[in-house]
């Protein structure tokens, strides 16, 4: 297991324990003060708990070795977890918006002083959780989804603190559900982004940041390459892009073809970050006649 994987698992475990403590605190505080913003944040924390547990399990699965039936291992377990977490965020957004609408119709009295205390503690806890996961959020979509859950809570805590201050000073009770709506919208847009990215990976779309036309042009311009067809670029998982293609080469000579293969692998790795590429070489004469090619099977240099 890589050191980064161990670090991510450890930080996810710590975040789970922090979420448990914050959830108990915010439920108590929300019921005591009557604040929808604080109860909304606690509901999001409950989803966070499930999301972090799911992310933890998916991150563990992604570290498992390949098997005879899972030749890529369980790398896409993290993308599946990210998609589930994103859907749960959308459901939470809908519930918060519904309750906020009800609060606008029937305002509730709120104890602003105690609310500020609960919100301040919750804010500190969420800052710590965001810190735990921030450095790992670019490693996988799974960790990014977990981080978005935590970021949503952090923004929620900021909103609750602001709500408590406004109610305490100006007595504007409507500001509490208004903050809840703002929090829900922020969570919604983050969830949609994760859902789109996870869907693109599961549907084997072109990786984000990679232009297929540029990849094709780079391969065609490589020395020894005459033509190209059946080009596919996709993500096996968030951090593992892959490519396969049929390449028509000038000669059947093994040494020359090996040089072309080495150059293609170097090109893809340096320009596009693609280190997992599979090429089917075809010689020009066979490609023209549409028959099976006799170019020998090539292996990368050790």
C-alpha positions in Angstrom: 0.0 0.0 0.0 1.4 3.4 -1.0 2.2 6.0 1.7 -0.4 8.4 0.3 -3.1 5.7 0.6 -2.2 5.0 4.2 -2.3 8.8 5.0 -5.7 9.2 3.3 -7.1 6.2 5.2 -5.8 7.6 8.5 -7.2 11.0 7.9 -10.6 9.6 6.9 -10.7 7.7 10.2 -10.0 10.8 12.2 -12.7 12.7 10.3 -15.2 10.0 11.1 -14.7 10.5 14.9 -14.8 14.3 14.6 -18.1 14.0 12.6 -19.7 11.8 15.3 -18.8 14.4 18.0 -20.1 17.3 16.0 -23.3 15.5 15.0 -24.2 14.9 18.7 -23.4 18.6 19.5 -25.4 20.1 16.6 -28.5 18.0 17.1 -28.5 19.0 20.8 -27.9 22.6 19.9 -30.5 22.7 17.1 -33.2 21.3 19.3 -32.4 23.5 22.2 -32.1 26.8 20.2 -34.7 26.0 17.5 -32.3 26.9 14.7 -33.1 25.3 11.3 -29.6 26.3 10.1 -28.0 24.3 12.9 -30.4 21.4 12.4 -29.7 21.5 8.7 -26.0 21.4 9.4 -26.5 18.4 11.7 -28.5 16.6 9.0 -25.7 17.2 6.6 -23.3 15.9 9.3 -25.2 12.6 9.4 -24.9 12.3 5.7 -21.2 13.2 6.1 -20.8 10.3 8.6 -22.3 7.8 6.1 -20.3 9.5 3.2 -17.0 9.3 5.1 -17.6 5.6 6.1 -18.4 4.8 2.5 -15.3 6.8 1.3 -13.2 5.0 3.9 -14.3 1.6 2.7 -14.0 2.5 -1.0 -10.5 3.9 -0.3 -9.6 0.6 1.3 -11.0 -1.4 -1.6 -8.9 0.6 -4.0 -5.7 -0.5 -2.3 -6.5 -4.2 -2.8 -4.5 -6.2 -5.3 -5.8 -7.4 -8.7 -7.4 -10.8 -8.9 -8.2 -13.3 -11.7 -11.8 -11.9 -11.8 -10.9 -8.2 -11.1 -7.9 -7.5 -13.3 -7.9 -3.8 -12.4 -8.6 -4.5 -8.8 -11.3 -2.4 -7.1 -10.1 1.0 -8.4 -13.6 2.1 -9.5 -15.1 1.5 -6.0 -14.1 5.0 -5.2 -16.0 6.4 -8.2 -19.1 4.4 -7.2 -18.8 5.8 -3.6 -18.4 9.3 -5.0 -21.5 9.0 -7.0 -23.5 7.6 -4.1 -22.3 10.5 -1.9 -23.2 13.1 -4.5 -26.7 11.7 -4.8 -27.1 11.8 -1.0 -26.0 15.5 -1.1 -28.7 16.3 -3.6 -31.3 14.6 -1.4 -30.1 16.6 1.6 -30.3 19.9 -0.4 -34.0 19.1 -1.3 -34.9 18.5 2.4 -33.2 21.7 3.6 -34.9 23.8 0.9 -38.3 22.2 1.8 -37.9 22.9 5.5 -36.6 26.4 4.8 -39.7 27.2 2.8 -41.8 26.0 5.8 -39.8 28.2 8.2 -40.5 31.3 6.0 -44.2 30.5 6.2 -44.2 29.8 9.9 -41.2 31.5 11.6 -39.8 29.9 14.8 -38.3 31.7 17.8 -34.6 31.1 18.1 -32.2 31.4 21.1 -29.5 33.4 19.4 -27.0 33.4 22.3 -26.7 29.6 22.8 -26.9 29.2 19.0 -23.7 31.2 18.6 -21.9 29.1 21.1 -22.9 25.8 19.4 -22.2 27.2 16.0 -18.7 28.4 17.0 -17.7 24.9 18.3 -19.1 23.3 15.2 -17.2 25.7 13.0 -13.9 24.8 14.7 -14.6 21.1 14.2 -15.4 21.5 10.6 -12.3 23.6 10.0 -10.2 20.7 11.4 -12.0 18.1 9.2 -11.5 20.2 6.1 -7.8 20.5 7.0 -7.6 16.7 7.4 -8.9 16.0 3.9 -7.8 19.0 1.9 -4.3 17.7 1.1 -5.8 14.4 -0.3 -8.8 15.7 -2.3 -6.9 15.7 -5.6 -5.9 12.1 -5.3 -9.3 10.6 -6.1 -12.9 11.6 -6.9 -13.9 9.6 -3.8 -11.8 11.8 -1.5 -13.0 14.9 -3.4 -16.6 14.0 -2.7 -15.9 13.4 1.0 -14.1 16.8 1.1 -17.1 18.5 -0.5 -19.3 17.0 2.2 -17.0 18.5 4.8 -16.7 21.8 3.0 -20.5 22.0 2.9 -20.5 21.6 6.6 -17.8 24.2 7.0 -19.9 26.7 5.0 -22.9 25.7 6.9 -21.2 26.5 10.2 -20.2 29.9 8.9 -23.8 30.5 7.9 -25.1 29.4 11.3 -22.6 31.7 13.1 -23.7 34.6 10.8 -27.3 33.7 11.4 -26.8 33.8 15.2 -25.1 37.2 15.1 -27.8 38.7 12.9 -30.6 37.4 15.0 -28.9 38.5 18.2 -28.3 42.0 17.0 -31.2 42.8 14.7 -33.7 40.1 15.6 -34.2 39.0 12.0 -35.4 35.4 12.4 -35.9 35.0 8.7 -32.1 35.1 8.2 -31.8 31.6 9.7 -33.8 29.8 6.9 -32.2 32.2 4.3 -28.8 30.9 5.4 -30.0 27.3 5.1 -31.0 28.0 1.5 -27.6 29.5 0.7 -25.9 26.5 2.2 -28.1 24.1 0.3 -27.3 25.8 -3.0 -23.6 25.6 -2.4 -23.8 21.9 -1.6 -26.0 21.4 -4.7 -23.5 22.8 -7.2 -20.6 20.8 -5.6 -22.6 17.6 -5.7 -23.5 18.1 -9.4 -19.8 18.5 -10.3 -18.9 15.3 -8.5 -21.8 13.5 -10.1 -20.7 14.6 -13.6 -17.1 13.6 -13.0 -18.0 10.2 -11.6 -20.5 9.6 -14.4 -17.8 10.4 -17.0 -15.4 7.9 -15.5 -18.0 5.2 -15.2 -19.1 5.8 -18.8 -15.4 5.7 -19.8 -15.5 9.2 -21.2 -12.3 11.1 -22.1 -10.5 12.2 -18.9 -11.0 15.8 -17.8 -8.2 18.1 -19.1 -7.4 15.8 -22.0 -8.3 16.8 -25.6 -8.8 13.8 -27.8 -7.9 15.7 -31.0 -4.6 16.8 -29.4 -3.8 13.2 -28.5 -4.6 12.0 -32.0 -2.5 14.7 -33.6 0.5 14.0 -31.3 0.4 10.2 -32.2 0.0 10.9 -35.9 3.0 13.3 -35.8 5.3 10.7 -34.1 8.1 9.3 -36.2 7.3 6.0 -37.9 3.5 6.5 -37.6 1.6 6.5 -40.9 -2.0 6.3 -39.7 -4.2 5.7 -36.7 -7.7 4.3 -35.9 -9.8 2.9 -33.1 -8.3 5.5 -30.6 -9.8 5.3 -27.1 -8.9 7.4 -24.1 -10.6 6.8 -20.7 -10.0 6.8 -16.9 -9.7 3.5 -15.1 -10.0 5.5 -12.0 -9.5 9.2 -11.1 -5.7 9.2 -11.2 -5.2 6.4 -13.8 -5.9 7.5 -17.4 -5.6 4.8 -20.1 -5.3 4.7 -23.9 -5.6 2.1 -26.6 -5.2 2.5 -30.4 -4.4 0.7 -33.7 -1.4 2.4 -35.2 -0.2 1.8 -38.8 3.6 1.8 -39.0 6.0 2.1 -41.9 7.8 -1.3 -41.5 7.5 -4.8 -40.1 11.1 -4.5 -38.7 10.9 -5.2 -35.0 13.7 -2.9 -34.0 12.1 0.1 -35.8 8.7 -0.7 -34.5 10.1 -0.9 -30.9 11.6 2.6 -31.3 8.2 3.9 -32.4 6.5 2.3 -29.4 9.1 3.8 -27.0 8.6 7.2 -28.5 4.8 7.0 -28.3 4.9 5.9 -24.6 7.3 8.8 -23.8 5.1 11.3 -25.7 1.9 10.2 -24.0 3.5 10.2 -20.5 5.2 13.6 -20.9 2.4 15.6 -22.6 -0.8 14.0 -21.4 0.1 12.1 -18.2 -1.0 8.8 -19.7 1.3 6.0 -18.5 -1.1 3.1 -19.3 -1.2 2.7 -23.1 -1.8 -0.3 -25.3 -1.0 -0.2 -29.0 -1.9 -2.6 -31.8 0.7 -2.1 -34.6 -0.2 -2.7 -38.2 2.2 -2.5 -41.1 1.2 -0.3 -44.0 0.9 -3.1 -46.6 -1.4 -5.2 -44.4 -3.5 -2.2 -43.5 -4.0 -1.3 -47.2 -5.0 -4.9 -48.0 -7.2 -5.2 -44.9 -5.6 -8.5 -43.7 -4.1 -9.6 -40.4 -0.8 -8.0 -39.8 2.5 -9.8 -39.2 4.2 -7.1 -37.1 5.7 -9.0 -34.1 4.2 -8.6 -30.7 6.3 -5.8 -28.9 7.2 -5.5 -25.3 8.3 -2.3 -23.5 12.0 -2.1 -22.6 12.7 -3.0 -19.0 
